[in-house]
Amino acid sequence: MASTLTGRAVLAGCLVALVSVLATAAVAIPVANQAARRQAAESLSAEANVIAAALRALPDRDVPEDQLATQLARQRIQLWTVTDGTPDRAGLPEPVLARLAAGEAVSGRARLTGGPLSLVEGRQLGAGDAVVLTQPLATGLGAAVLSRLWLPLLAGLGVGALAGTLLARRLSRPIRNAAAAAARLRGGDRAVRVPVEPPAESAELSRALNDLADALATSEGRQREFLLSISHELRTPLTTIKGYAEALSDGVVDATGAAKTGDTILAEAEHLERLVADLLALAKLAADDFPLDLRPVDLTALLTDAATAWTPRFAAAGIVLDTELPEQPVPVRTDAGRIRQVVDGLVGNALRLVPAGAPVVLRLASDTAGAVFEVRDGGPGVSDEDLAVAFERGVLTARYRGARKVGSGLGLALAARLVRRLGGTIAAGHAPEGGARFTVTLPAEPYIPRTQP
């Protein structure tokens, strides 16, 4: 029972009730004792005052002591008379007699000779005579109080158990709902949602589970779109390779066309190789063992070499590749190969999208903390909504397939992860040429959080 929330709540309710009753008893017993003794002392004092006044009023103090003593005994009160300083019987302690002999009234507690601790009230009658009343201190009050607590104790335990059961059911309901929803999520149901209800902690749990379901649905939707995009990208070169291979096998291609056919197959195979390499790089970027070769790099020289390598392809497509590079070196400590991979990815993306006659600009500038380079184009441009998801794998590809030229959806995602892995930042924006602008900022000394092999 104690292993469940309901059982623990019931036990907690019972314990609270038990502790409450015991705490009440611990306070009530001393208070009851004190009140009873105070009341007994006041009553005995009043009784002594009445008896002393009555005795003073009687001639020769001729009072039926036996009758009075019998009446007082019913209240557990003993009557003592003192004549000329001598009590009528033994038992009064010497301090009490001494105070009476000195003409003082006595009021307080004293232990009788050979007897119990008692309340003592003594009053002067004059001429050395006095009257004394004694009453044993009340005992057993604690036991009397405890004997009356069993009913409220049982009632408190019952109420605690009932309240604990109701409370546990109320508190555990959102948890049971969340557990059932989690089981459905594990089974693949992404439409499950949990009602958001108080208390605040349960509502927070429900909202978190609902957000998780939304995130899983979104992530799986994007994965499906990405797989569709990749399958399309892989199918195109595979179809070409298969077609030309069948032509060669069937003898459709003669000796004069074999070389051209071989070039086409080689180009498509290289396309496949790049796709596979990008996929592997994306997978490795999420691992701790992704290799980086950090060393001083002159970005001016690196971007100049990249522009030189891309210029023939731009010229063949009728697109102008402009460069805005400083004459002096721009040194940073980074991985030259990975930065070249980023540059090639951004430039290749622009070349695929930009129509003939539109410009592409490769710009580099030094920064106080490192360097900034950007790739701008005069292509069809992107919306603000596109900018928000520009570096998410396959999103733009799925969005614009059939409307404009698209790639595999890996290039921008790979570039973004590489830049961040190198301690830099990458941002997408609108270019003054009318297309898109991708800006990369690299620190002079990158902080790499994971240890490199």
N, C-alpha and C positions, 0 to 999 in steps of 0.2 A: 504493500500500500504506500509506503514512504518513498517508493521509487517513482511515483507519478506525481504530477503537479497537484492533482485533486487530493491525493492522500496527504501530501505535505501541507496543503492549505488547511485540511481538516485537523491535522495534528497541531498546526500552528494556532488555529482557533481555540482548540481545547487547552493548549498550553497557556495562551493569553488569558482565557477564562480562569484557569487554575491559579495562575500567578496573581490575577486581579483579586480573587477571593482571599488568597493567602496574604497578600499585601494589606487588604482591608482588615483581616483578622489581626495582623501584626500591629496595625495602628489602633484597632478598636479595643483590643484587650487591655493595654496600658491605660488608655483613656477611660475605659469602663471601670477599671480598678481605682483609678484616681478619683473619678466622679463619685463612685460608691463610698469610698473612704471619706471624701470631703463631706458628702451628705450625712454619713454616719456621725462624723465629728460635730457637725452643726446641730444635728438632732440631739446628740448626747449633751452638748453644751447648753442647749435650750432646756433639756430635761433637768440638768443640774441647777440652772437658774430658777426654774419653777419650784423644784423641791427645796432649795435653800430659802427662797422667799416664803414658802409655806411654813417651813420649820421656824423661821424667825418670827412669824406672826403668831405661832402657837405659844400659849403660856407654858413655861417650863419645858418647851419643845417635846411635849408628851405626844408622840406620834406612834401609831401602830407599825413599828418597823417590820415586823414579820409579814404583815399584809402588803406593805409597800414593796418589800423585797421580793415577794412572790409575784406581784404585778410586773416589776421590772425584769425579773428573771425570764418572763415570757419573751422579752426583747433581747435576751442574752446580756442583760445589764446587771452588774453586781452593785449592791449598796453597801457603803462603808460609813460608819459614824466614828468621829474622832472626838473624845472627851478629854479635856485638859491635855491635849497633845498625844493621847494614847488611843490607837484604833481599837475597834471592838473585836478585831481578830487579826491574826498575822496575815501577811501577804503583800501589804503596801510597801513599795521600795522606800529606803531611807531618804533619797532626795525629795520625794513627794512630801513625806512627813516634815522634812526640814523646811521646805517652802511654806507649808501650811503653818508650822510653828512660828515662822517669821511674819505671819499675817498676810501672805500673798495667796492669790487665787492660782490654781493650777489648771493648765489646759495644754494638752499635748499627748505624746506617746511615751509609754514606759513599759518595761518588762516586769510583771509582777514576780514576787519572790516565788521561785519554783513554778511559775506559770507562764502563759504565753505573752507575746507582745500585744499590748492593749492600748486603747484610747483611754485617757485619764482626764476627768474633769473634777476639780476640787473647789469648794466654795466655803468661805469663812462664815461661821454663824455667830462669832463673838465669844469673848471670855475663854479663848483657847479651844472652843469647839468648832467642828467642821463636818461637812458631809462630802463624801467622795463617791463618784460613779465611775465604774470601769466597764469597758466592753472590748472583747477580743477583736483584733483587726479582721476584717472580712477576708476569707481565703476561698480558693476554688472558683474565683470569678472567671479566670482564663478558661478553665474547663467548661464552665457554664456557657461562655460565649462560643467556644468551639463546638459544643454539643448542639448549638443552634445553627451552625454553619453548614451542616451536611445538605440541607435542602437547597440553599442558594448555590452551594458548590455543584450539586447535581444539575440544577437549572442552568448554571453558567456553562458547565461542560456540554450540556445538550444544545444550548444556544450557540456555543462556539463551534460545535460539530456541524450544526445546520448552516450557520453563516459561512464556515469554511468550505462546505460542499458547494453552496450556491456561488460563492466567490470564485472557487476553483473552476467550476464549470464555465462561469462567465469569462474568466481570464484565459482559460485554456482553449476556448473555442477558436479565437483567431490563430492560435498556434496549430491546432488541429487542421484548420482550413489551409494554413500555409504549408503544413507537411503534405496534405493531400495535393495541393497545387504543385509542390516541388516534385512529387512522384509523377504527376502528369507531365511536367516539363521534362523529366528524365525519360519518359516514354515517348517524347517527341511532340506533344501537344503544345503548340506555341500560342494558341488562342486562349489559354486559361488565364483568368484574372481573379484576384482575391479581393473581397469587399474590404474597404478601408473603414475601420470602426475603432472607437476608443477602447482602452486607454491609449495615450500618446505612443507608448513603446510598441504596442500591437499595431497601431496605425502606421508607424514608421516601418515595421517589418513588412506589412502588406504592401506599402508603396515600393519598398526596395525589391520585393519579389515581382511586383508588376513591372517595375523598370527593367528587371533582369529579363522577364519574358519579352518585353519590347525590344531590348537589345539583342537577345538571341534571334528573334524573328527578323530584325533588320540585318544582323550579321549573316544569318543563313541565306536571306534573300540576296545579299550582295555576293555571297559565295557562289550561289547558283548563277547569278549574272556573270560573275567572273569566269566560272567554268564554261559557260556558254560562249563567252568571248574567246577564251583560250582555245576551246575546241574549234571555233571558227578559224582562228589564226593558224592553228596547226593543220586543219583540213585543207586550207588553200594550197600551201606548198606541197603537202603530201599528194594532193590530187594532181598537181602539175608533175611532180616526180614520177608518180605512178603512170600518168598518161605518156610521158616521154619514154619511160622504161618499156612500156608495152609496145610503143612504136618501134623502139630499137629491137625488141625481142621478135616482133612480127616482120621485121625487115622493111617497114614502111619508110624509115629514114635511110637514105643512101649514104654512101661514104662522104659525099660533099657536105651533107648536113649533120654529120655525126659530131663534128667539133662544136657547132652552134648548140646542138641538143645537149652536149656535155656541159657547155657553159651554163645553160639554163638550169640543168639539174644541180650543178654545183652552187649556183646562186640561191636556189630554193633550199638546198641543204644547209648553206650558211645561215639563211633566214631561220630555219629550224634550230640550228645550233645557238643562235643569239637568243631565241625564245627560251630554250632550255637553260641557258646560262643565266638569263634574267630571273627565271623561276628559282634556280638554285641560290642565286645571290640574295633574293628576297627571303628565302628560307634560312640562310645562314645568318642574315642580319639579326634575326631573333635569337640567335644562339650566343653563348658566351665566348665561343672559340672563333668568332669571325676575325680573320687576320687583317691587320693594318701594318703598313710599313711607313712609320712616321719619320720624316727627315726634312731638312730645309728645302723648300721648293720655290722657284721663281715663277709666279703666276703669269707674269708678262710673257715669258718664253713659252710656258705651257699653252696659253691661249693662242699665241701666235702660231705654234705648231698645229693646234687644232684647226684654226681658220685655214691654214695652208692645205691641210688634208681634206677639208670639206669643200673648198672652193670649186674643184672640178665638178662635183656632183651638183652644186648650186648652179653653176654655169650651164650644165646639161639640162637642168630643169627650167632655165630662164629666170632664175631668182638671183638677186644681188645680195651677197653676204658682206655687209659693212662691218668694220672693226673700229672700236674706239679704245685703243690700248695706249697706256702711257709709254714713254720712251725709256724711262728708268725701271729697274727691277722692282717688283712688289713681292717681297719675301714673306712666306708663312711657313710654319712647320706643320706638314700634313702628309697625306698619302697621295703622291702624284698620280698613280694609276687609278685610284678611286675618283679623284677630282676629274681626271680626263674622262672617266666613265660618266660622271655627272654631266660634263660639258657636252659629250657626244649625245647623251640622251636628250638633253634640252634642245640642242641644235637639230638633231634628227627629227624630233617632234615638230619643230617649226618647219623644217623642209617638207614634211609630209602634209602639213595643213595649209601652208601659204600658197596662194595661186601664183602663176607666172607673172612676173613684173612687180610683185610686191617685195618690200625689203625685209631683211632679217639683220638685226644688229647684235654684235657681240661686244660688250663693253666691260672694262675693268677699271677700278679705281682703288687707291689705297685708303684705308680707314684708320682712325686713331687707335683702334684695338686690333686691326688686322687688315682685311681686304674685302671688297665687294665686287662681284661680277654679276652681270645680268644678260639675259637673252630676250630680246624684244622682236616682235614680228608684226607685219601688216596683214595678217591673216583674217579669218572671219570673226575673230574676237570671241570673248567669253562673257557671260552674264555674271552678275554678282552672286547668283546662286551657284554657278559653276565654280567660281573662285573658292567657295566654302568647301568644295569636295574635290578640288583639282588633284590632290595628292592621294586620294583614296583609290585603291586598286580597282580598276575596271568600271568605275561609276560613270565617267564621261564617255567611255567607249560604248557602254550599254545605252546611254542617253542619246548619242548622236549616230549610232549605227544606221545606215541607210540615208542619213541626211547630209553627211559630209564624210570626208576621208577620216578614218579612225585607225588606230593601231591596236596592239594587244591589251592596252590598259596597264602595262607593267612599267613603262618608261618613267613616268612622273612619280609613281609610287616608289620605285627603286631609287631614283635621284633623291627624293625627300629623305628616305631612310639612310642613305649613304651620307648625306650632308649632316644629319642629326647625329649619326654615329661618329662623325669626325668632329663633333662639338660645335658645329655651325647651325645656321638657321636658313630656311628657304621660305619664300613667300611668293604668292601669285597675285597679279594685279593687271590693270589695264595699261597698255602701251600707248605712247603718243602717236605711234604709227597706225593705230587703229585695231591692233590685235591684242595678244597677250604678252605680259612681261613676267619673267621669272627671275627673282633676285636672290642670290646666294651670298650670305655673309659668313666669312671664315675668320676665326680668331687667330692671332699671331702664334699663340701657344695653346693648343686645344686641350681641354680637360676630357680625358677618356676614362669613364667610370669603371669599366671592366678591364681586368688584367689581360694583357695580350700574351700569347704563347711565345 
